[in-house]
Amino acid sequence: MDRGSIEYIVGCMATYNGEKEIQRIQTGHRLKLVEFWNIRKGDRVLEIGCGQGDTTAALAYKVGNQGFVHGIDIAQADYGGPITLGEARNQLLDSDMGDRMKIEFGVDVLSDEIDFPPMSFDYIVFSHCAFYLRSEEELTVILSKVQKWGKQLCFAEWDTRIQRLEQYPHLQAVLIQAHYECFKESSLANVRTLFTPADCLRIAKDAGWTVAREQIIQSPDLQDGQWEVAMTLKEYEGEINRLEVVPDKLRSLLHSEVELLKAAKEKVVIEPLSVFAFVAE
């Protein structure tokens, strides 16, 4: 990965206390995705679930001055920390790449008010945000609705098929969250629904897309596995105790799963899951 490209992109982004190394690693991963998706200069891209702009910035760099990236997210601008979505957006829009981006928050892509003319975009990007959705049905409806807006769908999400023992804690943390999220009516959690690669391919097909290419992308330096494990161990007890209706046997199972996670954390250096990506037409 070109170090100069990463440095340029990171220089356009907001970083907490000026610490740029975390963002360099995150940006390097996003550039791998953009390269696999084959996004090029002059392309017009709609990014759904843009968040703080990690992928948005990489996309904007690749499309260049003649291209355009429109990022939307259902979260509000004051969501997130230690840097909010709004703060991250402002930094990007004030940067050298700002004139090739539009970023909007509080946008529900499924709202009747949200629409674009047919084939407004060369690519529709849906990256690292499927786990945030409420259900398979929601993902199916989203992928179906956006089909008329763009020529190709670019998708990426954590690959639940672990390939190394060091990835097990990340998977276990995801599974724990996915289990107790089944009993919530609403949530702001990182993992609300678990999707396997097979699920994602099936849902894309059901939504009318034809998958042209797929790939497993490795970015072992990403910090997300460590973050997910730490958050799960910190918050699981409160999350479980707040559940109003849950079988006692499931409560016991969740506590046992947490003990397995604690033991695994002590045995291995945590690596993130690989990422499953595909392009569909």
C-alpha positions in Angstrom: 0.0 0.0 0.0 1.3 3.4 -1.0 2.4 5.2 2.2 2.1 8.6 0.6 -1.6 7.9 -0.3 -2.3 6.9 3.3 -0.6 9.9 4.7 -2.5 12.3 2.4 -5.8 10.8 3.3 -5.2 10.7 7.0 -4.1 14.4 6.8 -7.6 15.2 5.6 -9.3 13.4 8.6 -10.0 14.2 12.2 -7.8 12.2 14.7 -8.2 12.1 18.4 -5.5 14.1 20.2 -3.6 14.1 16.9 -2.9 10.4 17.1 -2.7 9.3 13.5 -1.3 5.7 13.6 -4.7 4.2 14.3 -6.2 6.1 11.4 -3.3 5.0 9.1 -4.1 1.4 9.7 -7.9 1.9 9.2 -7.2 3.9 6.0 -4.9 1.2 4.7 -7.7 -1.4 5.0 -10.2 0.9 3.3 -7.8 1.4 0.4 -7.6 -2.4 0.0 -11.4 -2.5 -0.3 -11.5 0.3 -2.8 -8.9 -1.3 -4.9 -10.8 -4.7 -4.9 -14.0 -2.9 -5.9 -12.1 -1.3 -8.8 -13.3 2.2 -8.2 -11.5 4.7 -10.3 -11.0 8.4 -11.1 -14.2 10.2 -12.2 -16.6 7.6 -10.6 -19.7 8.7 -8.8 -20.3 6.8 -5.6 -23.2 6.6 -3.1 -21.9 5.3 0.3 -24.6 4.0 2.7 -23.6 3.9 6.3 -20.7 6.2 5.9 -20.2 6.7 9.7 -17.1 8.8 10.5 -15.9 8.6 7.0 -13.1 6.0 7.0 -14.3 4.5 3.7 -15.6 7.9 2.5 -12.1 9.4 2.6 -10.6 6.5 0.7 -13.3 6.6 -1.9 -12.9 10.4 -2.3 -9.2 9.9 -2.8 -9.7 7.3 -5.5 -12.4 9.1 -7.5 -10.3 12.3 -7.7 -11.3 15.8 -8.5 -13.6 14.7 -11.4 -15.5 12.1 -9.2 -18.0 12.5 -6.4 -18.8 10.6 -3.2 -22.2 11.0 -1.5 -22.1 9.5 2.0 -25.3 9.0 4.1 -25.9 7.5 7.5 -29.0 7.0 9.7 -27.1 8.2 12.8 -27.2 11.8 14.0 -24.2 14.1 13.8 -23.6 14.0 17.5 -23.2 10.2 17.6 -19.9 8.6 18.3 -16.8 9.3 20.3 -14.2 10.5 21.2 -14.8 12.2 17.8 -18.4 12.6 16.8 -19.7 11.9 13.3 -20.3 15.6 12.8 -16.7 16.6 13.8 -15.3 13.9 11.5 -17.5 15.2 8.6 -16.5 18.8 9.2 -12.8 17.9 9.0 -13.2 16.0 5.8 -15.3 18.7 4.1 -12.8 21.4 5.1 -9.9 19.4 3.6 -8.4 19.4 0.1 -10.9 16.6 -0.9 -14.0 18.4 0.5 -15.3 19.6 -2.8 -15.8 16.1 -4.1 -17.9 14.9 -1.1 -21.3 15.3 0.4 -22.0 13.8 3.8 -25.4 13.7 5.4 -26.5 12.3 8.8 -30.0 11.4 10.1 -30.8 9.9 6.7 -32.9 6.7 6.7 -32.3 5.1 3.3 -35.6 3.3 3.5 -37.6 6.5 4.0 -40.0 7.2 1.2 -38.5 10.7 1.1 -35.1 9.3 0.1 -34.7 8.7 -3.6 -32.3 9.3 -6.5 -32.8 9.2 -10.3 -32.1 5.9 -11.9 -28.4 5.1 -12.4 -27.2 8.3 -10.6 -24.1 6.5 -9.4 -21.5 4.2 -10.8 -21.2 2.3 -7.5 -23.3 1.8 -4.4 -21.0 1.1 -1.4 -22.2 -0.8 1.7 -19.2 -1.4 3.8 -18.8 -2.6 7.4 -22.3 -1.7 8.4 -24.5 -4.8 7.9 -24.0 -5.9 11.6 -25.7 -2.6 12.6 -29.0 -3.6 11.0 -32.0 -4.9 12.8 -32.6 -8.0 10.7 -32.0 -9.9 7.5 -35.2 -8.4 6.1 -33.9 -4.9 6.6 -30.7 -5.6 4.6 -32.7 -7.3 1.9 -35.0 -4.2 1.5 -32.0 -1.8 1.5 -30.2 -3.8 -1.2 -33.3 -4.0 -3.2 -34.2 -0.3 -3.0 -30.7 0.9 -4.0 -30.5 -1.3 -7.1 -32.1 1.3 -9.4 -29.7 4.0 -8.2 -26.3 2.5 -9.3 -24.6 0.1 -11.7 -22.7 -1.9 -9.2 -22.9 -2.9 -5.5 -19.7 -2.9 -3.5 -20.1 -4.8 -0.2 -17.8 -5.6 2.7 -18.3 -7.1 6.2 -16.4 -9.1 8.8 -16.0 -12.7 7.7 -17.3 -15.0 10.5 -15.4 -18.0 9.2 -12.3 -17.7 11.3 -9.0 -18.7 9.7 -6.7 -18.3 12.6 -7.0 -19.0 16.3 -6.1 -15.4 17.1 -9.4 -14.3 15.4 -11.5 -16.4 17.7 -12.0 -13.8 20.5 -13.3 -11.3 17.9 -15.8 -13.8 16.7 -16.8 -14.8 20.2 -17.4 -11.1 21.1 -19.6 -10.7 18.0 -21.6 -13.9 18.9 -22.2 -12.7 22.5 -23.6 -9.4 21.3 -25.7 -11.0 18.5 -27.3 -13.3 21.1 -28.5 -10.7 23.5 -29.4 -8.3 20.8 -32.1 -10.8 19.7 -34.1 -9.7 22.8 -34.0 -5.9 22.2 -36.6 -3.8 20.5 -34.1 -1.0 19.8 -30.3 -0.6 20.1 -27.2 1.4 19.4 -24.9 -1.6 19.6 -22.1 -2.4 17.1 -23.5 -5.8 16.5 -27.3 -6.1 16.2 -27.6 -8.9 13.6 -24.9 -11.4 12.6 -24.4 -12.1 8.9 -22.2 -14.8 7.5 -20.7 -14.5 4.0 -23.3 -17.1 2.8 -26.1 -14.9 4.2 -24.8 -11.8 2.5 -24.5 -13.6 -0.9 -28.0 -15.0 -0.6 -29.5 -11.7 0.5 -27.8 -9.8 -2.4 -29.2 -12.4 -4.8 -32.7 -12.2 -3.3 -32.5 -8.4 -3.7 -31.9 -8.7 -7.4 -28.1 -8.5 -7.6 -25.7 -10.8 -9.4 -22.4 -11.3 -7.7 -19.5 -10.9 -10.1 -16.5 -11.1 -7.8 -15.8 -11.9 -4.2 -12.7 -11.9 -2.1 -11.4 -12.4 1.5 -9.3 -9.4 2.5 -6.8 -9.7 5.4 -5.9 -6.7 7.5 -4.4 -8.2 10.6 -3.2 -4.9 12.1 -6.8 -3.5 12.4 -7.6 -2.7 16.0 -11.3 -3.7 15.7 -11.0 -7.1 17.2 -9.3 -5.8 20.4 -11.9 -3.0 20.6 -14.9 -5.4 20.2 -13.5 -7.8 22.9 -12.8 -5.0 25.4 -16.2 -3.4 24.9 -18.0 -6.8 25.2 -16.3 -7.7 28.5 -16.9 -4.2 29.9 -20.6 -4.0 29.0 -22.0 -7.5 28.8 -23.2 -7.7 32.4 -25.2 -4.5 32.2 -26.6 -5.5 28.8 -27.8 -8.9 30.1 -29.2 -7.5 33.3 -31.3 -5.0 31.3 -33.0 -7.7 29.3 -36.6 -7.9 30.6 -37.6 -11.2 29.0 -35.0 -13.8 28.4 -34.9 -17.5 29.4 -32.7 -18.3 32.5 -31.0 -20.9 30.4 -29.9 -18.3 27.9 -28.6 -16.0 30.6 -26.5 -18.9 31.8 -25.3 -19.6 28.3 -24.3 -16.0 27.8 -22.3 -16.0 31.0 -20.5 -19.2 29.9 -19.7 -17.6 26.6 -18.2 -14.6 28.4 -16.0 -16.9 30.4 -14.8 -18.5 27.2 -14.0 -15.1 25.8 -12.1 -14.1 29.0 -10.0 -17.3 28.7 -9.3 -16.8 25.0 -8.2 -13.3 25.6 -5.6 -14.5 28.0 -4.2 -17.1 25.6 -3.8 -15.3 22.3 -2.9 -12.0 20.8 -6.2 -10.8 19.4 -6.4 -10.3 15.7 -9.5 -9.0 13.8 -11.7 -11.2 11.7 -10.9 -11.2 8.0 -13.2 -9.2 5.7 -15.5 -10.7 3.1 -16.0 -8.4 0.1 -17.9 -8.7 -3.1 -18.9 -6.7 -6.2 -22.4 -7.3 -7.7 -24.2 -6.0 -10.8 
